[in-house]
Amino acid sequence: MLKKTIGRGALGFPLGICFGYVITIGISVVLGTGEYHPCVPALVDKFGSELAAVIFQAALCGVLGAAFAAASVIWEMEKWSLAKQTGIYFLVASLAMLPIAYFAQWMEHSLVGFLLYFGIFVAIFVVVWIIQYFVLKSKIKHMNASIKEIK
C-alpha cells in the first residue's frame, strides 16, 4: 500500500501543476481582460516578482496534486466503511488544501476569509462526492445486471 501511495503521489505532482495552470487559464478567461493572470496580486507582492510567485504557486499546486493523488488509496481500504473513508479522505484533503491555499494567498488571511474558503471547499467536496457516489452506484448496478445475465 505504501508503494502505491508513493507512486500515485509522484504522478499527482505534475498533474497538480497541470490542473493549477488550467485553473489560472480559466480564471483569466472568466475575467475577460484579455490578459493572463497566473496568480493573485497578493502573491506577486509577497515575492516581489511575478516569476517568483508563479514558481512558488506551481510548486504548491504540485504538492496539492501529490497529496490528493496519494490520498486516493484511502478509497481502496475495503475493510473501512464509506463513512470512514470519506472522513479520513476529507481530513487529509483539508490538511493539504487549507495551508496551501493560505500560503498561495488564495484566501483572505482572516477568520472570515478562512471560513469562506473552507465553506467553498466543503461545498465542492460534497458535490464531487455525490457525483462520484451516483456514478459508482450506477456502475455497480450495471455490473450486477451483467452477472445476472451470465447466470
N, C-alpha and C positions, 0 to 999 in steps of 0.2 A: 504494500500500500504506500509506503514511503517513496519507493522508486516512481510509482505512478504519480504521486503528488508533486515530486520534484520535476518530473518530465512535463507535466501539464503546466506547472509554474513557469518553466523555461519557455514553453510555447506561448504562454499567455503574455509574456513580457513584450514581444514585438506586436502581438495582437492588440495589447493595450495602447501602444503608441499609435497604431493604425486607427483604432477607434477614437482616440483623442484628436487626431487630425481630421477625421470625418466629422466629428462634432464641431470643431472650430470652423470648418468649411460651411457646415450647416448654419451655424450661428451667423457667420459672415453673410451668407445668402439672405437669411431672415432679416438682418439689419438693413440690407438693401442700400448700403452706401457705395457699393462698387469697389470697396476695399476689403482686403483680407485682414481679419482680426485674430491673430494667432493666440492671444492670451488677454487676460483682463489688464487694464491700465495699471491697477494697483500692483500687479506682479512686476511689470516693467519698472515702475517707480522703486520698488523694493530692490531690484537687481541693478538698476541704473542703465540697463540696455535691453532692447527687445530680444536680441540674440541670447543673452544670458537667461532671460526669463523663459524663452521658448525651450531652451535646452533643459532647464530645470523642470518645466512643465512636462516635457516629453519623458523625462526620467520618471517623474511621478506617475504619469499615465502607464508607463511600462510596469512599475511596481504594482499599480492597481490592477492591471490586466493579469499579472502573475498571481496576485492574491486571489482574485476571483476564479481563475483557472485552477489553481491548486486546491481551492476550497471545493471545487466541483466533485471531488471524490467523496464528499460527505453524502451526496445523493446515492452513492453505491453501498452505503452501510446498511445491508439488508436486515440486520438484527435491530436496527433502530426504527422507531415509529416515524411516520411522516412528520408529526409534530416536533419530535426531537431533531430530525434532520433539518427542518425548516428553522427552528430556533437557533441551532448551532450555526447553520449557514448564515442566518441573518446577523448573528453576533460577529462572526468572522468578517462578513462583508462590511458591517458597520465600523468595526475596528480598523479596517483598511481604508474605507471611503472617507470617513469623517476627518481624520487627521490630514489626509492628503488634500481634501477639499479646503481645509483650513490653511495649510501651507501654500497651496496653489492660489490662494486668495479667491476661491470660487464662492466663498460665503463671507458675509459681513462678520467682522470679528467682534461680535457682541452676543449676548444671550438670545436676543430676538433673532439675529442672523443665524445663529446655530440652530435654534428651534425651527425656523422657517426651512432651512436647508434639510434638517433631519426629517421634517414633515414631508417634504417633497421626495426625499429618499425613500421613506416608508411607503408613500403612495405609489411610486414607481415599482418598488419591490413587490407590493401586494398585487398590482396589475399584472406584472410579469409572472408572478407565481400562479395566479388564477388562470392566465392563458396557458401556461405550461401544464397545469393540472388537467385542464379540459382536453388539451391536445393528447396528453399521455393516456387519459381515460378513454378517449376515442380509439387510440391505437390498441389498447388492451381489449376493448370491445371487439374490434376487428380481428385481433389475434384469436380471441376465444371463439368467435364465429367460424374462423378458418379451421380451428381444431375440431369443432363440432361437425363441420362438413367432412373432414378426413375420417372421422369415426363413423 
